[in-house]
C-alpha cells in the first residue's frame, strides 16, 4: 500500500487535468507529437538497417524522446475527457524509485525477477502461458498444467475461458464473476497438479471489466503474491474501470503488471513512432498505474502479431532505451502468427526471444501462439522452447544476435500472410498424460538443430514431463 498517496494524486489528475476531445487527442496531439520528436531527436530506423542495433547513442536519444512524449501527451481518461499530466521532474522521481526487482509467488515456488541490461548475462524471467487466448473450458486445466509443469517456466500466465459451466460469458454481468472465479479455481488446480502450488500466476485474464478483478482477488487464493494485469488503452488512454482495478490492487498491496499494445501504423506511426511510443508508454504506465512490472506488445494491424521485421526494428532499440536509462522491469510479449505443430511458430519465438534478451528485457511472456486468435491453439512446449532459446542467448552481443534474428526472419517471413495457426492443444498433446506428441517433439527438435547450425548453443536433451528439474 506504499502507493496510496500516489493513487490519490492520480485520481485527482483524472478529474482536474486539461480537457481535450478524444478525436483531437487521437488525430492531432499524438501523431503531431510523434512526428516532431522523431525529427528533434533524429530517430531513424531504416528498413534496410539492423533489426537489433548496437548504437547506444540512438538508444539514449530514443529514451529522451520517450520521456518528452510522456511529459507532452500524458494519459487521457476517456470518462472525464481530461489528460493526466506530469512534469519531467515528477516523472524522473517516480521512475527512479520504481522497483528494480520483484518476487512473485510463494515458497517453495516463488521467483524473483531482476532488471537487466543489453548484452547482459543475467537470467531473464520466463512467464509462460497462453496470454488471454480463448481456451475450450474442457481443456483449460490441462493446457495451463502444460505450462506450469515446465521447469524453465518461472511464472505462469492464464488463457481465457471460452465458456463458463458450458454457458456463454458476458462482461459487466454476473457471468463475469463466475468466469473469474472459474479461472482462479482451474489455474490453481493446474499448478497443484504440476507440483508447483506456490507458482506465481498472471491473472485475472477473464476480467474484461473491473468486476472480474475485484471479485477474484477478494480472496487470498488469487492474492497479492500473484501478478495482476491492468491494460492501457492504445494510444495512451485509460478509463474509470481500469483505474478501479488499480485502486483495488494498490490498497490490497498486490503486484501490478501493466501492459500497453501500441498499434503499428496507427496514430503513433511507423517504426520510429512505435519505438518512441513503447518508451513513453512504459513511462506512462508507471506514472498512471504505479506498476511493478510492465510489458509491451506492439501489434501489427492485419496479422495481430509482434514478429514482423518492422515491429522488431522498433522493439529492439526501445527495449535498449528503457533498460539503459531506467531500472523498470520491462517484459516482452511474444505473439507469433504460427501455431502449435508448425516450425513457423518456433522460428518466430526464437527471433523475438533472442532480440529481447540481447536488448536488455527483464522478462519474456507467452508465447501467445497463433496470435491468440485460434481457440486452444497453444501448448506448453513452445514456452519451454522460448525459455531454452532465451537462456542460450544470455550474454550474446547485439551484433551477433542481429545476425541470428535476420536468419530466423528469413525462415518465417513468407508465412506471415499465410497465418499457419497449426493445431489445437489436444492434437499436439496426449491429454491424459499432458505430454506433447512425438510429431510435435520432432518438429521442436528439428528447429533446435537448425538453431545450433546458426550458432546458438542449445542443450541436447528433451524435456521430461515428470515434474523433475532436468535443466540444472
C-alpha positions as CSV (number, residue, x, y, z in Angstrom):
1,X,0.0,0.0,0.0
2,X,3.0,2.3,-0.3
3,X,1.5,3.9,-3.4
4,X,-1.7,5.1,-1.7
5,X,-0.6,8.7,-1.8
6,X,0.3,8.5,-5.4
7,X,-3.0,6.8,-6.1
8,X,-4.8,9.9,-4.7
9,X,-2.7,12.1,-6.9
10,X,-3.6,10.1,-10.0
11,X,-7.3,10.2,-9.2
12,X,-7.2,14.0,-8.7
13,X,-5.4,14.5,-12.0
14,X,-8.1,12.4,-13.7
15,X,-10.7,14.9,-12.5
16,X,-8.7,18.2,-12.9
17,X,-6.3,17.8,-15.9
18,X,-6.6,19.8,-19.1
19,X,-9.7,18.9,-21.2
20,X,-9.3,17.6,-24.7
21,X,-11.7,15.9,-27.2
22,X,-10.8,12.3,-27.7
23,X,-10.7,12.8,-31.5
24,X,-8.4,15.7,-31.2
25,X,-6.2,13.6,-28.9
26,X,-6.1,10.7,-31.4
27,X,-5.9,12.6,-34.6
28,X,-3.8,15.6,-33.8
29,X,-1.9,15.6,-30.4
30,X,-0.5,12.1,-30.6
31,X,0.6,11.9,-34.3
32,X,1.9,15.5,-34.3
33,X,4.0,14.9,-31.2
34,X,5.4,11.7,-32.6
35,X,6.4,13.4,-35.8
36,X,8.0,16.3,-34.0
37,X,10.0,14.1,-31.6
38,X,11.3,11.9,-34.4
39,X,12.8,14.9,-36.1
40,X,14.0,16.6,-32.9
41,X,15.9,13.5,-31.6
42,X,16.9,12.2,-35.0
43,X,15.2,8.8,-34.6
44,X,15.8,6.8,-37.7
45,X,15.2,3.1,-38.0
46,X,15.6,2.2,-41.8
47,X,14.1,-0.9,-43.2
48,X,17.4,-1.9,-44.6
49,X,19.2,-1.3,-41.3
50,X,19.9,-3.8,-38.5
51,X,16.9,-5.3,-36.6
52,X,18.9,-5.2,-33.4
53,X,21.1,-2.0,-33.5
54,X,24.1,-1.7,-31.1
55,X,24.0,2.1,-31.2
56,X,23.9,3.3,-27.5
57,X,23.6,6.9,-28.6
58,X,20.5,6.0,-30.6
59,X,19.0,4.2,-27.6
60,X,19.7,7.2,-25.3
61,X,18.2,9.7,-27.8
62,X,15.2,7.4,-28.0
63,X,14.8,7.5,-24.3
64,X,14.9,11.3,-24.3
65,X,12.2,11.3,-27.0
66,X,10.0,8.9,-25.0
67,X,10.5,10.9,-21.9
68,X,9.4,14.1,-23.6
69,X,6.5,12.3,-25.2
70,X,5.2,11.2,-21.8
71,X,5.5,14.7,-20.5
72,X,3.8,16.3,-23.5
73,X,0.9,13.9,-24.1
74,X,0.1,12.4,-20.7
75,X,-2.7,9.9,-20.3
76,X,-6.3,10.7,-21.4
77,X,-9.1,9.5,-19.1
78,X,-11.9,8.8,-21.6
79,X,-14.6,9.1,-18.8
80,X,-13.6,12.6,-17.8
81,X,-12.1,13.9,-21.1
82,X,-9.1,15.1,-19.1
83,X,-5.4,14.4,-19.5
84,X,-3.3,13.3,-16.6
85,X,-0.1,15.3,-16.9
86,X,3.2,15.1,-15.1
87,X,6.3,17.3,-15.2
88,X,9.7,16.0,-16.2
89,X,10.9,16.1,-12.6
90,X,7.8,14.3,-11.4
91,X,8.4,11.6,-14.0
92,X,12.1,11.2,-13.2
93,X,11.4,11.0,-9.5
94,X,8.7,8.3,-10.0
95,X,10.8,6.1,-12.3
96,X,13.8,6.4,-10.1
97,X,12.0,4.8,-7.2
98,X,10.3,2.1,-9.2
99,X,11.3,-1.4,-8.2
100,X,14.3,-3.0,-9.9
101,X,13.3,-6.5,-8.8
102,X,10.2,-8.2,-7.7
103,X,9.4,-11.6,-6.0
104,X,6.3,-13.2,-7.3
105,X,4.6,-16.4,-5.9
106,X,5.2,-18.1,-2.6
107,X,7.6,-20.7,-1.1
108,X,8.7,-23.0,-2.4
109,X,7.9,-21.8,-5.9
110,X,8.5,-18.1,-5.7
111,X,10.6,-16.3,-8.3
112,X,12.5,-13.0,-8.2
113,X,12.7,-11.0,-11.4
114,X,15.6,-8.6,-11.9
115,X,16.3,-5.7,-14.1
116,X,18.7,-6.4,-17.0
117,X,20.9,-4.5,-19.4
118,X,21.6,-5.0,-23.1
119,X,24.0,-8.0,-23.7
120,X,23.5,-8.9,-20.0
121,X,24.5,-12.4,-19.0
122,X,22.0,-12.4,-16.1
123,X,19.0,-14.8,-16.4
124,X,15.8,-13.5,-17.9
125,X,12.5,-14.3,-16.3
126,X,10.2,-16.7,-18.2
127,X,6.4,-16.1,-17.9
128,X,4.9,-18.9,-19.8
129,X,1.2,-19.2,-20.8
130,X,-1.4,-18.5,-23.5
131,X,-1.8,-14.8,-22.6
132,X,-5.5,-14.5,-22.7
133,X,-6.0,-16.8,-25.8
134,X,-9.5,-18.3,-25.6
135,X,-9.4,-21.9,-24.4
136,X,-12.1,-24.5,-24.5
137,X,-13.4,-24.9,-21.0
138,X,-12.8,-28.7,-21.0
139,X,-9.1,-28.2,-21.9
140,X,-8.3,-25.1,-19.7
141,X,-6.9,-27.1,-16.8
142,X,-4.6,-29.3,-18.7
143,X,-3.4,-26.6,-21.0
144,X,-2.4,-24.5,-18.0
145,X,-0.8,-27.5,-16.5
146,X,1.3,-28.0,-19.6
147,X,3.0,-24.6,-18.9
148,X,3.2,-25.0,-15.1
149,X,5.0,-28.3,-15.3
150,X,7.8,-26.9,-17.4
151,X,10.8,-26.4,-15.1
152,X,12.1,-23.4,-17.0
153,X,8.8,-21.6,-16.7
154,X,9.3,-19.2,-13.7
155,X,5.8,-17.8,-13.6
156,X,2.6,-18.7,-15.4
157,X,0.0,-16.6,-17.2
158,X,-3.5,-17.7,-17.9
159,X,-5.6,-18.0,-21.0
160,X,-9.3,-17.0,-21.1
161,X,-12.3,-19.3,-20.8
162,X,-14.5,-19.7,-23.9
163,X,-17.4,-20.6,-21.7
164,X,-18.2,-21.0,-18.0
165,X,-20.0,-24.2,-17.0
166,X,-20.9,-24.5,-20.6
167,X,-22.6,-21.1,-20.8
168,X,-21.5,-18.0,-22.7
169,X,-19.9,-15.4,-20.5
170,X,-20.8,-11.7,-20.7
171,X,-18.8,-8.8,-19.4
172,X,-20.3,-6.4,-16.8
173,X,-22.6,-9.2,-15.7
174,X,-22.8,-12.0,-13.0
175,X,-21.3,-14.3,-15.7
176,X,-18.0,-12.3,-15.5
177,X,-17.9,-13.1,-11.8
178,X,-18.3,-16.8,-12.4
179,X,-15.7,-16.8,-15.2
180,X,-13.2,-15.0,-13.0
181,X,-13.7,-17.5,-10.2
182,X,-13.6,-20.5,-12.5
183,X,-10.3,-19.2,-13.9
184,X,-9.0,-19.0,-10.4
185,X,-10.1,-22.5,-9.4
186,X,-8.7,-24.1,-12.6
187,X,-5.4,-22.2,-12.6
188,X,-4.7,-23.1,-9.0
189,X,-5.6,-26.7,-9.7
190,X,-3.2,-26.7,-12.7
191,X,-0.2,-25.5,-10.6
192,X,-1.1,-28.0,-7.9
193,X,-1.2,-30.9,-10.4
194,X,2.2,-29.7,-11.7
195,X,3.7,-30.0,-8.3
196,X,4.2,-26.2,-8.0
197,X,1.5,-24.9,-5.8
198,X,3.3,-21.6,-5.0
199,X,3.9,-20.7,-8.6
200,X,3.0,-17.0,-9.4
201,X,0.1,-16.7,-11.8
202,X,-0.7,-13.8,-14.2
203,X,-4.4,-13.1,-13.7
204,X,-7.3,-12.3,-14.0
205,X,-7.4,-12.9,-17.7
206,X,-11.2,-13.2,-17.6
207,X,-11.5,-9.8,-16.1
208,X,-13.0,-7.9,-19.1
209,X,-14.2,-5.2,-16.8
210,X,-13.2,-4.3,-13.3
211,X,-15.8,-6.8,-12.0
212,X,-13.7,-9.9,-12.6
213,X,-10.6,-8.5,-11.0
214,X,-12.3,-7.3,-7.9
215,X,-14.2,-10.5,-7.2
216,X,-11.5,-13.0,-7.9
217,X,-8.8,-11.1,-6.0
218,X,-11.1,-10.5,-3.0
219,X,-9.7,-13.9,-1.7
220,X,-6.2,-14.8,-0.8
221,X,-6.3,-17.6,-3.3
222,X,-5.6,-15.1,-6.1
223,X,-4.0,-12.8,-3.6
224,X,-1.3,-10.1,-3.7
225,X,1.6,-12.6,-4.4
226,X,0.3,-13.3,-7.9
227,X,0.8,-10.7,-10.7
228,X,-2.4,-8.8,-11.6
229,X,-3.0,-7.3,-15.0
230,X,-4.1,-3.8,-16.0
231,X,-4.1,-2.5,-19.5
232,X,-3.6,0.9,-21.0
233,X,-5.9,1.6,-24.0
234,X,-4.0,2.4,-27.2
235,X,-2.8,5.0,-27.6
236,X,-2.1,6.4,-24.1
237,X,-5.7,6.3,-22.7
238,X,-7.4,4.9,-19.6
239,X,-10.8,4.9,-18.0
240,X,-12.6,4.6,-14.7
241,X,-12.9,0.8,-15.0
242,X,-9.1,0.3,-15.4
243,X,-8.2,2.7,-12.7
244,X,-10.7,1.0,-10.4
245,X,-8.6,-2.1,-10.8
246,X,-5.5,-0.1,-10.0
247,X,-7.1,1.4,-6.8
248,X,-8.1,-2.1,-5.6
249,X,-4.7,-3.6,-6.3
250,X,-2.8,-0.7,-4.6
251,X,-5.0,-0.9,-1.5
252,X,-4.5,-4.7,-1.3
253,X,-0.8,-4.4,-1.7
254,X,-0.8,-6.5,-4.9
255,X,1.9,-6.9,-7.6
256,X,0.6,-4.9,-10.5
257,X,1.6,-5.8,-14.1
258,X,0.5,-3.3,-16.7
259,X,0.7,-3.6,-20.4
260,X,0.4,-1.4,-23.4
261,X,-0.1,-2.6,-27.1
262,X,0.7,0.2,-29.5
263,X,-0.6,-0.4,-33.0
264,X,1.9,-0.3,-35.8
265,X,0.8,2.2,-38.4
266,X,-1.8,3.8,-36.1
267,X,-1.6,7.3,-34.6
268,X,2.0,6.6,-33.4
269,X,3.1,5.9,-36.9
270,X,5.7,3.5,-38.3
271,X,8.9,2.1,-36.9
272,X,10.2,5.3,-35.4
273,X,6.9,6.4,-33.8
274,X,6.3,2.9,-32.4
275,X,9.7,2.9,-30.8
276,X,9.0,6.2,-29.1
277,X,5.6,5.0,-28.1
278,X,7.0,1.9,-26.4
279,X,9.4,4.0,-24.3
280,X,6.9,6.8,-23.5
281,X,4.1,4.3,-22.9
282,X,6.1,2.3,-20.4
283,X,6.9,5.5,-18.5
284,X,3.2,6.5,-18.5
285,X,2.2,3.0,-17.2
286,X,4.5,3.6,-14.3
287,X,3.0,7.1,-13.7
288,X,-0.6,6.2,-14.0
289,X,-0.7,2.7,-12.6
290,X,2.2,2.6,-10.2
291,X,3.2,-0.8,-11.6
292,X,5.8,-3.3,-10.5
293,X,6.3,-4.9,-14.0
294,X,5.4,-3.7,-17.5
295,X,5.0,-5.4,-20.8
296,X,4.9,-4.1,-24.4
297,X,3.3,-5.9,-27.3
298,X,3.4,-3.6,-30.4
299,X,0.8,-5.2,-32.7
300,X,0.5,-5.5,-36.5
301,X,-2.9,-4.2,-37.6
302,X,-3.5,-7.1,-40.0
303,X,-1.6,-10.1,-38.7
304,X,-2.1,-9.3,-35.0
305,X,1.4,-10.4,-34.2
306,X,4.6,-8.9,-32.9
307,X,7.2,-10.6,-35.1
308,X,7.1,-8.6,-38.4
309,X,10.5,-7.1,-39.2
310,X,9.2,-3.6,-38.9
311,X,7.9,-4.2,-35.4
312,X,11.1,-6.0,-34.4
313,X,13.1,-2.9,-35.6
314,X,11.1,-0.7,-33.3
315,X,11.1,-3.1,-30.4
316,X,14.9,-3.7,-30.1
317,X,16.1,-0.1,-29.7
318,X,13.1,0.8,-27.5
319,X,14.0,-2.0,-25.1
320,X,17.6,-0.8,-25.1
321,X,16.5,2.7,-24.4
322,X,14.4,1.6,-21.3
323,X,17.0,-0.9,-20.0
324,X,19.9,1.5,-20.4
325,X,18.2,4.6,-18.8
326,X,15.8,3.2,-16.2
327,X,15.5,0.2,-13.9
328,X,11.9,-0.5,-14.9
329,X,11.1,-4.2,-15.0
330,X,10.1,-4.5,-18.7
331,X,8.8,-7.6,-20.3
332,X,8.3,-8.5,-24.0
333,X,5.2,-10.4,-25.0
334,X,5.8,-12.8,-27.9
335,X,2.8,-13.0,-30.3
336,X,3.7,-15.2,-33.4
337,X,1.3,-15.9,-36.2
338,X,2.3,-19.6,-36.2
339,X,0.6,-22.1,-34.0
340,X,1.5,-25.4,-32.3
341,X,2.8,-28.1,-34.6
342,X,4.4,-25.6,-37.0
343,X,8.1,-24.7,-37.4
344,X,6.9,-21.1,-38.1
345,X,5.9,-20.7,-34.5
346,X,9.3,-21.7,-33.3
347,X,11.2,-19.5,-35.7
348,X,9.2,-16.5,-34.6
349,X,9.6,-17.3,-30.9
350,X,13.4,-17.8,-31.3
351,X,13.8,-14.5,-33.2
352,X,11.9,-12.4,-30.6
353,X,13.4,-14.2,-27.7
354,X,17.0,-13.5,-28.9
355,X,16.1,-9.9,-29.6
356,X,14.6,-9.3,-26.2
357,X,17.4,-11.0,-24.3
358,X,20.2,-9.1,-26.1
359,X,18.3,-5.8,-25.8
360,X,18.0,-6.0,-22.0
361,X,14.4,-7.0,-21.4
362,X,13.7,-8.3,-17.9
363,X,11.2,-10.9,-18.8
364,X,9.5,-12.8,-21.7
365,X,5.8,-13.6,-21.7
366,X,3.9,-16.2,-23.8
367,X,4.1,-17.2,-26.5
368,X,0.6,-16.1,-27.5
369,X,0.6,-18.7,-30.3
370,X,-1.4,-18.2,-33.5
371,X,-1.7,-14.5,-32.5
372,X,-4.1,-15.5,-29.7
373,X,-7.0,-15.8,-32.2
374,X,-7.4,-19.5,-32.7
375,X,-9.1,-21.1,-29.6
376,X,-6.9,-23.7,-27.9
377,X,-4.0,-23.4,-30.4
378,X,-1.4,-23.2,-27.7
379,X,0.8,-25.6,-25.7
380,X,3.5,-25.6,-23.0
381,X,6.2,-26.9,-25.4
382,X,6.6,-23.6,-27.1
383,X,7.1,-21.9,-23.7
384,X,9.8,-24.5,-22.9
385,X,11.4,-23.6,-26.3
386,X,11.2,-19.9,-25.6
387,X,13.0,-20.4,-22.3
388,X,15.7,-22.6,-23.8
389,X,16.4,-20.1,-26.5
390,X,16.4,-17.2,-24.1
391,X,18.8,-18.7,-21.7
392,X,21.2,-19.8,-24.5
393,X,21.2,-16.2,-25.7
394,X,22.4,-14.7,-22.4
395,X,25.5,-12.5,-22.8
396,X,25.3,-12.5,-26.6
397,X,26.4,-9.3,-28.3
398,X,23.8,-7.3,-30.1
399,X,25.6,-7.7,-33.4
400,X,25.7,-11.5,-33.1
401,X,22.1,-11.5,-32.1
402,X,21.2,-9.4,-35.0
403,X,22.7,-11.9,-37.5
404,X,20.8,-14.8,-35.9
405,X,17.5,-12.9,-36.0
406,X,18.0,-11.9,-39.6
407,X,18.4,-15.6,-40.4
408,X,15.3,-16.6,-38.5
409,X,13.2,-13.8,-40.0
410,X,14.1,-15.1,-43.5
411,X,12.7,-18.5,-42.5
412,X,9.3,-17.3,-41.4
413,X,8.6,-14.0,-43.2
414,X,6.9,-15.6,-46.2
415,X,4.5,-17.4,-43.8
416,X,3.2,-14.2,-42.1
417,X,0.4,-13.7,-44.7
418,X,-0.4,-17.4,-44.7
419,X,-1.2,-17.4,-40.9
420,X,-0.3,-21.1,-40.2
421,X,-2.3,-21.5,-37.0
422,X,-1.3,-25.1,-36.6
423,X,-3.3,-27.5,-34.4
424,X,-5.3,-27.3,-31.3
425,X,-3.8,-28.4,-28.0
426,X,-5.5,-31.9,-28.0
427,X,-4.0,-32.5,-31.4
428,X,-0.4,-31.9,-30.4
429,X,-0.5,-33.3,-26.8
430,X,-1.6,-36.5,-25.2
431,X,-4.3,-35.0,-23.0
432,X,-4.3,-37.9,-20.5
433,X,-0.6,-37.7,-19.8
434,X,-0.3,-34.0,-20.6
435,X,2.7,-34.6,-22.8
436,X,3.5,-33.5,-26.4
437,X,3.0,-35.9,-29.2
438,X,6.0,-37.4,-30.9
439,X,5.3,-35.4,-34.1
440,X,5.3,-32.1,-32.2
441,X,8.5,-33.1,-30.3
442,X,10.2,-34.0,-33.6
443,X,9.5,-30.6,-35.1
444,X,10.7,-28.9,-31.9
445,X,14.0,-30.9,-32.0
446,X,14.5,-30.2,-35.8
447,X,14.2,-26.5,-35.2
448,X,16.6,-26.7,-32.3
449,X,19.1,-28.4,-34.6
450,X,18.7,-25.5,-37.1
451,X,19.4,-23.0,-34.3
452,X,22.6,-24.9,-33.4
453,X,23.6,-24.7,-37.0
454,X,23.4,-20.9,-37.0
455,X,25.4,-20.7,-33.8
456,X,23.0,-20.9,-30.8
457,X,24.4,-23.2,-28.1
458,X,21.3,-25.2,-27.1
459,X,21.3,-28.2,-24.8
460,X,20.8,-31.5,-26.4
461,X,18.2,-33.1,-24.2
462,X,14.5,-33.5,-24.4
463,X,12.2,-32.1,-21.7
464,X,10.8,-34.6,-19.4
465,X,7.3,-34.2,-18.1
466,X,7.8,-35.9,-14.7
467,X,8.0,-32.7,-12.6
468,X,11.7,-33.2,-12.0
469,X,14.1,-30.3,-13.0
470,X,16.4,-31.9,-15.5
471,X,17.7,-28.4,-16.6
472,X,20.1,-27.8,-13.7
